[in-house]
Amino acid sequence: MAAGGLGGSLLLLAAVVLAVGLCRRLARRRLRSRPLLLAFLLEMFSTFQVCACTNELSLLGDVEPKPHTALTLTYGFTVLHGLSLAGSACNPCGTLQPLWAGGTSLGLGGLKIAAQFVAAALARAFMHFVWSLEMTEPHLGALSQGCGSPMQTSETQAFCIELLFSVVFQLAVLRAESVNPKYRVHLIALLITMLVYAG
């Protein structure tokens, strides 16, 4: 894949991040008196950003030089998400952990998980629409490729790998809570990048 396609994808990703940032800021200003709606929208916008960016980044896995470009993008966007989406879990596991620890009410936890599923569906529909326009090289034929297994392994092995990586990641995140917040984002981004490379 040519680097020209990378530029178009990066512009799309930047537009998504900027739009979500503006939506989050507007929601915080306008909905302070409605905390449940605010929590729902903030979680939905944040999850939309992560899902949309992840979908687009999945198309860039073959950019030369491999795997350096893909790993650099993974690290960079993980740091960007960590810095720009502070306070959002962006996945059900991240919401269930404080729920089980008693730090979040059942209603708020359920509301955030619902927002995450809505955002994931919206991000998928949005990215399919963008890919159907075929504006950049990575988008050409993206819809016809369908969902594949980048791990090129059996379902059992994939399940075991995912389980192992999930345990390692969760243990590292719990350990990272004692790290200075300005370094924590980079530590988690580095861990995610290493797990992506190992996978």
N, CA and C atoms as an extended XYZ file, in Angstrom:
597
Properties=species:S:1:pos:R:3:atomname:S:1:resname:S:1:resid:I:1 pbc="F F F"
N         0.849       -1.176        0.000 N   MET     1
C         0.000        0.000        0.000 CA  MET     1
C         0.888        1.229        0.000 C   MET     1
N         0.549        2.211       -0.766 N   ALA     2
C         1.342        3.419       -0.884 CA  ALA     2
C         1.149        4.319        0.313 C   ALA     2
N         2.152        5.173        0.548 N   ALA     3
C         2.066        6.101        1.672 CA  ALA     3
C         0.978        7.142        1.449 C   ALA     3
N         0.590        7.418        0.171 N   GLY     4
C        -0.478        8.373       -0.107 CA  GLY     4
C        -1.779        7.962        0.533 C   GLY     4
N        -2.051        6.674        0.554 N   GLY     5
C        -3.253        6.179        1.214 CA  GLY     5
C        -3.199        6.402        2.712 C   GLY     5
N        -2.008        6.350        3.262 N   LEU     6
C        -1.825        6.585        4.688 CA  LEU     6
C        -2.218        8.010        5.050 C   LEU     6
N        -1.842        8.967        4.202 N   GLY     7
C        -2.179       10.369        4.469 CA  GLY     7
C        -3.679       10.605        4.523 C   GLY     7
N        -4.420       10.018        3.578 N   GLY     8
C        -5.872       10.169        3.580 CA  GLY     8
C        -6.509        9.551        4.814 C   GLY     8
N        -6.002        8.386        5.211 N   SER     9
C        -6.532        7.736        6.415 CA  SER     9
C        -6.228        8.554        7.663 C   SER     9
N        -5.032        9.116        7.727 N   LEU    10
C        -4.683        9.937        8.892 CA  LEU    10
C        -5.539       11.198        8.965 C   LEU    10
N        -5.873       11.785        7.820 N   LEU    11
C        -6.783       12.941        7.814 CA  LEU    11
C        -8.167       12.549        8.326 C   LEU    11
N        -8.648       11.389        7.892 N   LEU    12
C        -9.934       10.899        8.371 CA  LEU    12
C        -9.898       10.686        9.889 C   LEU    12
N        -8.832       10.058       10.379 N   LEU    13
C        -8.704        9.823       11.818 CA  LEU    13
C        -8.648       11.137       12.592 C   LEU    13
N        -7.908       12.108       12.064 N   ALA    14
C        -7.829       13.420       12.719 CA  ALA    14
C        -9.200       14.087       12.764 C   ALA    14
N        -9.963       13.973       11.671 N   ALA    15
C       -11.308       14.555       11.637 CA  ALA    15
C       -12.216       13.904       12.680 C   ALA    15
N       -12.125       12.580       12.823 N   VAL    16
C       -12.939       11.878       13.824 CA  VAL    16
C       -12.566       12.345       15.229 C   VAL    16
N       -11.273       12.428       15.523 N   VAL    17
C       -10.823       12.839       16.860 CA  VAL    17
C       -11.259       14.272       17.157 C   VAL    17
N       -11.112       15.171       16.185 N   LEU    18
C       -11.525       16.567       16.392 CA  LEU    18
C       -13.037       16.682       16.584 C   LEU    18
N       -13.815       15.965       15.769 N   ALA    19
C       -15.279       16.018       15.893 CA  ALA    19
C       -15.737       15.488       17.243 C   ALA    19
N       -15.135       14.391       17.682 N   VAL    20
C       -15.511       13.829       18.987 CA  VAL    20
C       -15.112       14.787       20.111 C   VAL    20
N       -13.946       15.398       19.994 N   GLY    21
C       -13.523       16.374       21.007 CA  GLY    21
C       -14.494       17.539       21.113 C   GLY    21
N       -14.940       18.032       19.975 N   LEU    22
C       -15.913       19.126       19.978 CA  LEU    22
C       -17.249       18.680       20.566 C   LEU    22
N       -17.707       17.492       20.207 N   CYS    23
C       -18.973       16.975       20.748 CA  CYS    23
C       -18.899       16.787       22.255 C   CYS    23
N       -17.784       16.272       22.740 N   ARG    24
C       -17.627       16.084       24.196 CA  ARG    24
C       -17.626       17.428       24.927 C   ARG    24
N       -16.932       18.395       24.362 N   ARG    25
C       -16.868       19.727       24.986 CA  ARG    25
C       -18.249       20.376       24.995 C   ARG    25
N       -18.964       20.288       23.881 N   LEU    26
C       -20.310       20.863       23.795 CA  LEU    26
C       -21.257       20.180       24.772 C   LEU    26
N       -21.174       18.863       24.866 N   ALA    27
C       -22.042       18.127       25.807 CA  ALA    27
C       -21.763       18.544       27.243 C   ALA    27
N       -20.496       18.708       27.597 N   ARG    28
C       -20.165       19.120       28.973 CA  ARG    28
C       -20.723       20.509       29.294 C   ARG    28
N       -20.690       21.403       28.321 N   ARG    29
C       -21.180       22.764       28.554 CA  ARG    29
C       -22.701       22.817       28.640 C   ARG    29
N       -23.380       22.056       27.801 N   ARG    30
C       -24.841       22.174       27.676 CA  ARG    30
C       -25.620       21.269       28.615 C   ARG    30
N       -25.018       20.188       29.096 N   LEU    31
C       -25.795       19.182       29.824 CA  LEU    31
C       -25.350       18.984       31.270 C   LEU    31
N       -24.807       20.003       31.884 N   ARG    32
C       -24.367       19.867       33.286 CA  ARG    32
C       -25.522       19.546       34.228 C   ARG    32
N       -26.702       20.018       33.911 N   SER    33
C       -27.860       19.790       34.784 CA  SER    33
C       -28.495       18.417       34.563 C   SER    33
N       -28.027       17.675       33.552 N   ARG    34
C       -28.581       16.340       33.266 CA  ARG    34
C       -27.441       15.324       33.289 C   ARG    34
N       -27.017       14.909       34.477 N   PRO    35
C       -25.815       14.075       34.589 CA  PRO    35
C       -25.920       12.705       33.914 C   PRO    35
N       -27.077       12.073       33.898 N   LEU    36
C       -27.201       10.762       33.263 CA  LEU    36
C       -27.078       10.868       31.744 C   LEU    36
N       -27.735       11.855       31.167 N   LEU    37
C       -27.613       12.063       29.726 CA  LEU    37
C       -26.183       12.441       29.363 C   LEU    37
N       -25.565       13.272       30.184 N   LEU    38
C       -24.171       13.661       29.950 CA  LEU    38
C       -23.253       12.441       30.000 C   LEU    38
N       -23.434       11.592       31.009 N   ALA    39
C       -22.598       10.383       31.120 CA  ALA    39
C       -22.793        9.480       29.905 C   ALA    39
N       -24.042        9.323       29.465 N   PHE    40
C       -24.324        8.492       28.293 CA  PHE    40
C       -23.632        9.042       27.055 C   PHE    40
N       -23.785       10.332       26.803 N   LEU    41
C       -23.216       10.939       25.598 CA  LEU    41
C       -21.684       10.949       25.630 C   LEU    41
N       -21.093       11.253       26.781 N   LEU    42
C       -19.627       11.249       26.853 CA  LEU    42
C       -19.064        9.865       26.570 C   LEU    42
N       -19.699        8.855       27.139 N   GLU    43
C       -19.241        7.480       26.898 CA  GLU    43
C       -19.486        7.067       25.445 C   GLU    43
N       -20.614        7.483       24.891 N   MET    44
C       -20.917        7.150       23.505 CA  MET    44
C       -19.931        7.820       22.551 C   MET    44
N       -19.666        9.104       22.742 N   PHE    45
C       -18.722        9.802       21.866 CA  PHE    45
C       -17.330        9.188       21.967 C   PHE    45
N       -16.898        8.895       23.181 N   SER    46
C       -15.564        8.335       23.387 CA  SER    46
C       -15.425        6.966       22.735 C   SER    46
N       -16.415        6.123       22.928 N   THR    47
C       -16.372        4.789       22.347 CA  THR    47
C       -16.449        4.862       20.827 C   THR    47
N       -17.223        5.804       20.306 N   PHE    48
C       -17.290        5.998       18.860 CA  PHE    48
C       -15.894        6.311       18.318 C   PHE    48
N       -15.178        7.200       18.988 N   GLN    49
C       -13.824        7.553       18.533 CA  GLN    49
C       -12.915        6.334       18.500 C   GLN    49
N       -12.903        5.571       19.581 N   VAL    50
C       -12.029        4.398       19.647 CA  VAL    50
C       -12.401        3.379       18.567 C   VAL    50
N       -13.695        3.107       18.412 N   CYS    51
C       -14.128        2.102       17.429 CA  CYS    51
C       -13.860        2.558       15.996 C   CYS    51
N       -14.169        3.808       15.687 N   ALA    52
C       -13.943        4.308       14.328 CA  ALA    52
C       -12.453        4.292       13.993 C   ALA    52
N       -11.624        4.754       14.924 N   CYS    53
C       -10.182        4.767       14.681 CA  CYS    53
C        -9.623        3.351       14.557 C   CYS    53
N       -10.103        2.438       15.373 N   THR    54
C        -9.638        1.050       15.302 CA  THR    54
C       -10.014        0.421       13.969 C   THR    54
N       -11.234        0.695       13.483 N   ASN    55
C       -11.643        0.178       12.177 CA  ASN    55
C       -10.739        0.697       11.074 C   ASN    55
N       -10.433        1.984       11.109 N   GLU    56
C        -9.583        2.561       10.060 CA  GLU    56
C        -8.147        2.046       10.183 C   GLU    56
N        -7.650        1.948       11.410 N   LEU    57
C        -6.283        1.457       11.602 CA  LEU    57
C        -6.128        0.008       11.164 C   LEU    57
N        -7.215       -0.771       11.226 N   SER    58
C        -7.133       -2.161       10.792 CA  SER    58
C        -6.824       -2.265        9.301 C   SER    58
N        -7.199       -1.230        8.546 N   LEU    59
C        -6.899       -1.213        7.114 CA  LEU    59
C        -5.436       -0.873        6.834 C   LEU    59
N        -4.757       -0.298        7.809 N   LEU    60
C        -3.397        0.188        7.587 CA  LEU    60
C        -2.328       -0.799        8.040 C   LEU    60
N        -2.708       -2.026        8.330 N   GLY    61
C        -1.762       -3.034        8.801 CA  GLY    61
C        -0.732       -3.440        7.765 C   GLY    61
N        -1.018       -3.203        6.478 N   ASP    62
C        -0.100       -3.613        5.414 CA  ASP    62
C         0.770       -2.472        4.893 C   ASP    62
N         0.738       -1.324        5.557 N   VAL    63
C         1.555       -0.188        5.117 CA  VAL    63
C         3.021       -0.506        5.374 C   VAL    63
N         3.836       -0.253        4.367 N   GLU    64
C         5.289       -0.492        4.499 CA  GLU    64
C         5.917        0.662        5.268 C   GLU    64
N         6.939        0.477        6.056 N   PRO    65
C         7.527       -0.825        6.359 CA  PRO    65
C         6.709       -1.560        7.407 C   PRO    65
N         6.481       -2.839        7.148 N   LYS    66
C         5.723       -3.685        8.073 CA  LYS    66
C         6.664       -4.243        9.119 C   LYS    66
N         6.314       -4.421       10.330 N   PRO    67
C         5.109       -3.964       11.030 CA  PRO    67
C         5.297       -2.601       11.678 C   PRO    67
N         6.391       -1.915       11.372 N   HIS    68
C         6.747       -0.681       12.072 CA  HIS    68
C         5.676        0.405       11.972 C   HIS    68
N         5.128        0.601       10.783 N   THR    69
C         4.117        1.646       10.613 CA  THR    69
C         2.874        1.333       11.431 C   THR    69
N         2.392        0.105       11.344 N   ALA    70
C         1.184       -0.279       12.083 CA  ALA    70
C         1.400       -0.168       13.592 C   ALA    70
N         2.569       -0.588       14.062 N   LEU    71
C         2.841       -0.510       15.505 CA  LEU    71
C         2.986        0.937       15.965 C   LEU    71
N         3.595        1.783       15.145 N   THR    72
C         3.723        3.202       15.477 CA  THR    72
C         2.357        3.862       15.556 C   THR    72
N         1.496        3.538       14.591 N   LEU    73
C         0.137        4.081       14.618 CA  LEU    73
C        -0.644        3.571       15.826 C   LEU    73
N        -0.473        2.302       16.154 N   THR    74
C        -1.153        1.738       17.334 CA  THR    74
C        -0.733        2.485       18.597 C   THR    74
N         0.569        2.665       18.771 N   TYR    75
C         1.070        3.376       19.949 CA  TYR    75
C         0.557        4.818       19.961 C   TYR    75
N         0.713        5.499       18.835 N   GLY    76
C         0.331        6.911       18.770 CA  GLY    76
C        -1.138        7.142       19.052 C   GLY    76
N        -1.993        6.322       18.454 N   PHE    77
C        -3.419        6.525       18.671 CA  PHE    77
C        -3.865        6.051       20.051 C   PHE    77
N        -3.180        5.092       20.634 N   THR    78
C        -3.508        4.693       22.008 CA  THR    78
C        -3.190        5.832       22.965 C   THR    78
N        -2.051        6.495       22.765 N   VAL    79
C        -1.711        7.659       23.590 CA  VAL    79
C        -2.743        8.768       23.376 C   VAL    79
N        -3.085        9.020       22.117 N   LEU    80
C        -4.068       10.066       21.801 CA  LEU    80
C        -5.405        9.779       22.471 C   LEU    80
N        -5.873        8.537       22.399 N   HIS    81
C        -7.142        8.189       23.046 CA  HIS    81
C        -7.030        8.350       24.559 C   HIS    81
N        -5.917        7.915       25.123 N   GLY    82
C        -5.743        8.022       26.568 CA  GLY    82
C        -5.747        9.460       27.058 C   GLY    82
N        -5.157       10.351       26.277 N   LEU    83
C        -5.100       11.758       26.668 CA  LEU    83
C        -6.404       12.502       26.385 C   LEU    83
N        -7.061       12.175       25.275 N   SER    84
C        -8.243       12.942       24.883 CA  SER    84
C        -9.550       12.386       25.450 C   SER    84
N        -9.543       11.167       25.925 N   LEU    85
C       -10.786       10.548       26.405 CA  LEU    85
C       -10.734       10.209       27.892 C   LEU    85
N       -10.054       11.032       28.662 N   ALA    86
C        -9.928       10.791       30.098 CA  ALA    86
C       -11.303       10.698       30.748 C   ALA    86
N       -11.464        9.713       31.607 N   GLY    87
C       -12.723        9.520       32.317 CA  GLY    87
C       -13.692        8.575       31.640 C   GLY    87
N       -13.367        8.121       30.447 N   SER    88
C       -14.239        7.201       29.722 CA  SER    88
C       -13.616        5.817       29.689 C   SER    88
N       -14.440        4.798       29.817 N   ALA    89
C       -13.944        3.421       29.799 CA  ALA    89
C       -13.825        2.893       28.368 C   ALA    89
N       -14.789        3.205       27.537 N   CYS    90
C       -14.815        2.828       26.118 CA  CYS    90
C       -14.943        1.337       25.862 C   CYS    90
N       -15.155        0.533       26.864 N   ASN    91
C       -15.454       -0.887       26.663 CA  ASN    91
C       -16.169       -1.439       27.897 C   ASN    91
N       -16.986       -2.468       27.723 N   PRO    92
C       -17.747       -2.994       28.858 CA  PRO    92
C       -16.883       -3.502       30.009 C   PRO    92
N       -15.745       -4.116       29.721 N   CYS    93
C       -14.884       -4.607       30.809 CA  CYS    93
C       -14.387       -3.460       31.680 C   CYS    93
N       -14.036       -2.355       31.033 N   GLY    94
C       -13.584       -1.180       31.779 CA  GLY    94
C       -14.689       -0.569       32.616 C   GLY    94
N       -15.939       -0.788       32.237 N   THR    95
C       -17.069       -0.295       33.017 CA  THR    95
C       -17.433       -1.267       34.133 C   THR    95
N       -17.305       -2.574       33.872 N   LEU    96
C       -17.672       -3.564       34.887 CA  LEU    96
C       -16.713       -3.577       36.072 C   LEU    96
N       -15.456       -3.274       35.846 N   GLN    97
C       -14.483       -3.317       36.942 CA  GLN    97
C       -14.863       -2.374       38.088 C   GLN    97
N       -15.120       -1.064       37.838 N   PRO    98
C       -15.539       -0.212       38.959 CA  PRO    98
C       -16.938       -0.559       39.479 C   PRO    98
N       -17.766       -1.154       38.605 N   LEU    99
C       -19.092       -1.572       39.036 CA  LEU    99
C       -18.975       -2.671       40.087 C   LEU    99
N       -18.127       -3.666       39.813 N   TRP   100
C       -17.929       -4.759       40.775 CA  TRP   100
C       -17.219       -4.291       42.038 C   TRP   100
N       -16.390       -3.270       41.914 N   ALA   101
C       -15.672       -2.745       43.082 CA  ALA   101
C       -16.541       -1.815       43.912 C   ALA   101
N       -17.747       -1.516       43.422 N   GLY   102
C       -18.662       -0.657       44.174 CA  GLY   102
C       -18.445        0.823       43.922 C   GLY   102
N       -17.631        1.185       42.943 N   GLY   103
C       -17.363        2.592       42.657 CA  GLY   103
C       -18.378        3.222       41.733 C   GLY   103
N       -19.233        2.416       41.120 N   THR   104
C       -20.247        2.897       40.184 CA  THR   104
C       -21.556        2.177       40.480 C   THR   104
N       -22.667        2.898       40.347 N   SER   105
C       -23.972        2.274       40.576 CA  SER   105
C       -24.324        1.368       39.404 C   SER   105
N       -25.215        0.433       39.651 N   LEU   106
C       -25.650       -0.506       38.620 CA  LEU   106
C       -26.315        0.233       37.462 C   LEU   106
N       -27.127        1.233       37.773 N   GLY   107
C       -27.810        1.997       36.728 CA  GLY   107
C       -26.848        2.759       35.835 C   GLY   107
N       -25.866        3.423       36.447 N   LEU   108
C       -24.881        4.178       35.666 CA  LEU   108
C       -24.003        3.238       34.854 C   LEU   108
N       -23.627        2.112       35.439 N   GLY   109
C       -22.829        1.130       34.714 CA  GLY   109
C       -23.576        0.586       33.506 C   GLY   109
N       -24.855        0.256       33.700 N   GLY   110
C       -25.672       -0.230       32.592 CA  GLY   110
C       -25.857        0.825       31.509 C   GLY   110
N       -26.011        2.070       31.932 N   LEU   111
C       -26.150        3.174       30.982 CA  LEU   111
C       -24.885        3.331       30.132 C   LEU   111
N       -23.724        3.234       30.771 N   LYS   112
C       -22.461        3.373       30.035 CA  LYS   112
C       -22.236        2.200       29.080 C   LYS   112
N       -22.582        1.003       29.508 N   ILE   113
C       -22.430       -0.160       28.624 CA  ILE   113
C       -23.370       -0.040       27.427 C   ILE   113
N       -24.592        0.443       27.664 N   ALA   114
C       -25.521        0.665       26.547 CA  ALA   114
C       -24.950        1.700       25.582 C   ALA   114
N       -24.365        2.763       26.121 N   ALA   115
C       -23.747        3.793       25.278 CA  ALA   115
C       -22.610        3.203       24.444 C   ALA   115
N       -21.849        2.296       25.021 N   GLN   116
C       -20.739        1.679       24.298 CA  GLN   116
C       -21.234        0.828       23.133 C   GLN   116
N       -22.297        0.074       23.339 N   PHE   117
C       -22.834       -0.746       22.254 CA  PHE   117
C       -23.455        0.122       21.154 C   PHE   117
N       -24.147        1.180       21.549 N   VAL   118
C       -24.704        2.106       20.551 CA  VAL   118
C       -23.579        2.733       19.744 C   VAL   118
N       -22.537        3.182       20.424 N   ALA   119
C       -21.411        3.820       19.742 CA  ALA   119
C       -20.692        2.859       18.806 C   ALA   119
N       -20.529        1.622       19.218 N   ALA   120
C       -19.869        0.634       18.361 CA  ALA   120
C       -20.670        0.410       17.079 C   ALA   120
N       -21.989        0.327       17.205 N   ALA   121
C       -22.836        0.151       16.026 CA  ALA   121
C       -22.787        1.381       15.128 C   ALA   121
N       -22.822        2.574       15.724 N   LEU   122
C       -22.740        3.805       14.938 CA  LEU   122
C       -21.383        3.931       14.237 C   LEU   122
N       -20.313        3.588       14.934 N   ALA   123
C       -18.977        3.670       14.336 CA  ALA   123
C       -18.846        2.697       13.176 C   ALA   123
N       -19.389        1.518       13.339 N   ARG   124
C       -19.340        0.530       12.251 CA  ARG   124
C       -20.096        1.038       11.028 C   ARG   124
N       -21.297        1.562       11.242 N   ALA   125
C       -22.092        2.090       10.126 CA  ALA   125
C       -21.387        3.283        9.476 C   ALA   125
N       -20.831        4.164       10.291 N   PHE   126
C       -20.123        5.334        9.770 CA  PHE   126
C       -18.921        4.924        8.925 C   PHE   126
N       -18.120        3.999        9.440 N   MET   127
C       -16.925        3.586        8.706 CA  MET   127
C       -17.295        2.834        7.430 C   MET   127
N       -18.348        2.050        7.458 N   HIS   128
C       -18.795        1.374        6.239 CA  HIS   128
C       -19.229        2.399        5.196 C   HIS   128
N       -19.899        3.462        5.647 N   PHE   129
C       -20.283        4.523        4.723 CA  PHE   129
C       -19.048        5.198        4.135 C   PHE   129
N       -18.091        5.540        4.986 N   VAL   130
C       -16.866        6.195        4.511 CA  VAL   130
C       -16.116        5.281        3.551 C   VAL   130
N       -16.003        4.009        3.886 N   TRP   131
C       -15.288        3.076        3.016 CA  TRP   131
C       -16.015        2.902        1.683 C   TRP   131
N       -17.345        2.978        1.700 N   SER   132
C       -18.095        2.818        0.450 CA  SER   132
C       -17.823        3.965       -0.522 C   SER   132
N       -17.388        5.117       -0.014 N   LEU   133
C       -17.049        6.250       -0.875 CA  LEU   133
C       -15.731        6.028       -1.610 C   LEU   133
N       -14.888        5.136       -1.088 N   GLU   134
C       -13.597        4.775       -1.675 CA  GLU   134
C       -12.772        6.011       -2.053 C   GLU   134
N       -12.631        6.924       -1.087 N   MET   135
C       -11.912        8.169       -1.329 CA  MET   135
C       -10.390        7.998       -1.292 C   MET   135
N        -9.901        7.015       -0.555 N   THR   136
C        -8.458        6.802       -0.469 CA  THR   136
C        -8.137        5.351       -0.821 C   THR   136
N        -6.862        5.097       -1.078 N   GLU   137
C        -6.431        3.761       -1.486 CA  GLU   137
C        -6.790        2.665       -0.489 C   GLU   137
N        -6.596        2.880        0.831 N   PRO   138
C        -6.959        1.799        1.767 CA  PRO   138
C        -8.443        1.436        1.731 C   PRO   138
N        -9.297        2.378        1.289 N   HIS   139
C       -10.738        2.122        1.284 CA  HIS   139
C       -11.183        1.319        0.072 C   HIS   139
N       -10.334        1.237       -0.946 N   LEU   140
C       -10.704        0.504       -2.161 CA  LEU   140
C       -10.879       -0.975       -1.828 C   LEU   140
N       -12.068       -1.462       -1.964 N   GLY   141
C       -12.346       -2.875       -1.708 CA  GLY   141
C       -12.401       -3.255       -0.239 C   GLY   141
N       -12.397       -2.264        0.671 N   ALA   142
C       -12.409       -2.583        2.110 CA  ALA   142
C       -13.679       -3.321        2.510 C   ALA   142
N       -14.799       -2.960        1.924 N   LEU   143
C       -16.060       -3.616        2.285 CA  LEU   143
C       -16.141       -5.034        1.748 C   LEU   143
N       -15.535       -5.279        0.606 N   SER   144
C       -15.610       -6.621        0.024 CA  SER   144
C       -14.664       -7.608        0.708 C   SER   144
N       -13.669       -7.091        1.439 N   GLN   145
C       -12.724       -7.978        2.123 CA  GLN   145
C       -13.377       -8.709        3.276 C   GLN   145
N       -14.342       -8.075        3.900 N   GLY   146
C       -15.039       -8.713        5.012 CA  GLY   146
C       -14.151       -8.814        6.240 C   GLY   146
N       -14.594       -9.601        7.174 N   CYS   147
C       -13.862       -9.787        8.426 CA  CYS   147
C       -12.978      -11.010        8.293 C   CYS   147
N       -11.720      -10.826        8.539 N   GLY   148
C       -10.787      -11.941        8.458 CA  GLY   148
C       -10.064      -12.124        9.770 C   GLY   148
N        -9.262      -13.148        9.835 N   SER   149
C        -8.489      -13.421       11.032 CA  SER   149
C        -7.049      -12.989       10.810 C   SER   149
N        -6.658      -11.826       11.347 N   PRO   150
C        -5.289      -11.381       11.169 CA  PRO   150
C        -4.292      -12.272       11.913 C   PRO   150
N        -4.781      -13.057       12.872 N   MET   151
C        -3.880      -13.915       13.641 CA  MET   151
C        -3.553      -15.191       12.880 C   MET   151
N        -4.352      -15.546       11.901 N   GLN   152
C        -4.144      -16.739       11.087 CA  GLN   152
C        -3.894      -17.969       11.962 C   GLN   152
N        -4.851      -18.230       12.818 N   THR   153
C        -4.748      -19.357       13.741 CA  THR   153
C        -6.140      -19.930       13.972 C   THR   153
N        -6.205      -21.013       14.723 N   SER   154
C        -7.502      -21.624       15.009 CA  SER   154
C        -8.251      -20.811       16.062 C   SER   154
N        -9.547      -21.065       16.165 N   GLU   155
C       -10.361      -20.345       17.145 CA  GLU   155
C        -9.917      -20.658       18.572 C   GLU   155
N        -9.531      -21.900       18.829 N   THR   156
C        -9.085      -22.286       20.173 CA  THR   156
C        -7.804      -21.557       20.547 C   THR   156
N        -6.844      -21.542       19.624 N   GLN   157
C        -5.597      -20.830       19.897 CA  GLN   157
C        -5.846      -19.336       20.055 C   GLN   157
N        -6.715      -18.773       19.218 N   ALA   158
C        -7.035      -17.349       19.315 CA  ALA   158
C        -7.676      -17.030       20.660 C   ALA   158
N        -8.587      -17.916       21.114 N   PHE   159
C        -9.229      -17.717       22.409 CA  PHE   159
C        -8.190      -17.736       23.532 C   PHE   159
N        -7.277      -18.684       23.495 N   CYS   160
C        -6.242      -18.796       24.529 CA  CYS   160
C        -5.320      -17.582       24.522 C   CYS   160
N        -4.954      -17.135       23.336 N   ILE   161
C        -4.096      -15.950       23.228 CA  ILE   161
C        -4.815      -14.726       23.776 C   ILE   161
N        -6.076      -14.554       23.396 N   GLU   162
C        -6.856      -13.409       23.868 CA  GLU   162
C        -7.036      -13.456       25.382 C   GLU   162
N        -7.294      -14.642       25.929 N   LEU   163
C        -7.444      -14.791       27.372 CA  LEU   163
C        -6.149      -14.435       28.091 C   LEU   163
N        -5.030      -14.955       27.606 N   LEU   164
C        -3.734      -14.655       28.211 CA  LEU   164
C        -3.436      -13.168       28.155 C   LEU   164
N        -3.633      -12.559       26.981 N   PHE   165
C        -3.343      -11.131       26.835 CA  PHE   165
C        -4.276      -10.282       27.695 C   PHE   165
N        -5.528      -10.689       27.831 N   SER   166
C        -6.471       -9.938       28.662 CA  SER   166
C        -6.043       -9.953       30.121 C   SER   166
N        -5.609      -11.117       30.605 N   VAL   167
C        -5.149      -11.225       31.991 CA  VAL   167
C        -3.900      -10.371       32.194 C   VAL   167
N        -2.943      -10.475       31.273 N   VAL   168
C        -1.713       -9.676       31.373 CA  VAL   168
C        -2.054       -8.191       31.354 C   VAL   168
N        -2.929       -7.793       30.455 N   PHE   169
C        -3.292       -6.382       30.338 CA  PHE   169
C        -3.976       -5.882       31.609 C   PHE   169
N        -4.958       -6.626       32.114 N   GLN   170
C        -5.671       -6.190       33.318 CA  GLN   170
C        -4.750       -6.099       34.529 C   GLN   170
N        -3.852       -7.068       34.671 N   LEU   171
C        -2.899       -7.009       35.787 CA  LEU   171
C        -1.980       -5.799       35.653 C   LEU   171
N        -1.541       -5.514       34.440 N   ALA   172
C        -0.669       -4.355       34.223 CA  ALA   172
C        -1.411       -3.052       34.489 C   ALA   172
N        -2.682       -2.972       34.077 N   VAL   173
C        -3.463       -1.756       34.309 CA  VAL   173
C        -3.660       -1.537       35.803 C   VAL   173
N        -3.948       -2.598       36.556 N   LEU   174
C        -4.102       -2.465       38.011 CA  LEU   174
C        -2.797       -2.009       38.659 C   LEU   174
N        -1.697       -2.528       38.165 N   ARG   175
C        -0.384       -2.137       38.687 CA  ARG   175
C        -0.040       -0.697       38.306 C   ARG   175
N        -0.494       -0.272       37.127 N   ALA   176
C        -0.177        1.066       36.624 CA  ALA   176
C        -0.938        2.168       37.345 C   ALA   176
N        -1.936        1.805       38.156 N   GLU   177
C        -2.688        2.830       38.885 CA  GLU   177
C        -1.809        3.613       39.850 C   GLU   177
N        -0.694        3.029       40.272 N   SER   178
C         0.204        3.732       41.187 CA  SER   178
C         1.237        4.586       40.455 C   SER   178
N         1.260        4.512       39.119 N   VAL   179
C         2.217        5.277       38.322 CA  VAL   179
C         1.692        6.691       38.120 C   VAL   179
N         2.603        7.657       38.043 N   ASN   180
C         2.261        9.049       37.785 CA  ASN   180
C         1.366        9.119       36.542 C   ASN   180
N         0.217        9.836       36.611 N   PRO   181
C        -0.733        9.862       35.487 CA  PRO   181
C        -0.122       10.300       34.153 C   PRO   181
N         0.858       11.188       34.158 N   LYS   182
C         1.418       11.634       32.877 CA  LYS   182
C         2.259       10.550       32.213 C   LYS   182
N         2.709        9.568       32.986 N   TYR   183
C         3.443        8.439       32.409 CA  TYR   183
C         2.557        7.221       32.171 C   TYR   183
N         1.427        7.157       32.877 N   ARG   184
C         0.548        5.994       32.802 CA  ARG   184
C         0.031        5.768       31.381 C   ARG   184
N        -0.355        6.837       30.692 N   VAL   185
C        -0.882        6.709       29.333 CA  VAL   185
C         0.150        6.066       28.424 C   VAL   185
N         1.408        6.503       28.540 N   HIS   186
C         2.465        5.949       27.698 CA  HIS   186
C         2.772        4.497       28.063 C   HIS   186
N         2.716        4.188       29.338 N   LEU   187
C         2.959        2.814       29.781 CA  LEU   187
C         1.894        1.865       29.225 C   LEU   187
N         0.636        2.274       29.301 N   ILE   188
C        -0.452        1.437       28.790 CA  ILE   188
C        -0.383        1.346       27.269 C   ILE   188
N        -0.060        2.457       26.599 N   ALA   189
C         0.068        2.430       25.134 CA  ALA   189
C         1.199        1.501       24.705 C   ALA   189
N         2.302        1.525       25.436 N   LEU   190
C         3.415        0.632       25.124 CA  LEU   190
C         3.016       -0.824       25.334 C   LEU   190
N         2.299       -1.098       26.411 N   LEU   191
C         1.838       -2.465       26.661 CA  LEU   191
C         0.898       -2.939       25.555 C   LEU   191
N        -0.064       -2.103       25.153 N   ILE   192
C        -0.979       -2.487       24.077 CA  ILE   192
C        -0.209       -2.740       22.787 C   ILE   192
N         0.747       -1.894       22.473 N   THR   193
C         1.543       -2.063       21.259 CA  THR   193
C         2.347       -3.371       21.308 C   THR   193
N         2.903       -3.675       22.471 N   MET   194
C         3.661       -4.931       22.605 CA  MET   194
C         2.737       -6.144       22.452 C   MET   194
N         1.544       -6.080       23.001 N   LEU   195
C         0.604       -7.187       22.883 CA  LEU   195
C         0.130       -7.361       21.447 C   LEU   195
N        -0.077       -6.224       20.748 N   VAL   196
C        -0.453       -6.298       19.325 CA  VAL   196
C         0.666       -6.975       18.541 C   VAL   196
N         1.898       -6.584       18.810 N   TYR   197
C         3.036       -7.171       18.093 CA  TYR   197
C         3.174       -8.666       18.411 C   TYR   197
N         3.019       -9.012       19.692 N   ALA   198
C         3.141      -10.414       20.098 CA  ALA   198
C         2.010      -11.267       19.504 C   ALA   198
N         0.823      -10.672       19.383 N   GLY   199
C        -0.322      -11.406       18.833 CA  GLY   199
C        -0.137      -11.695       17.369 C   GLY   199
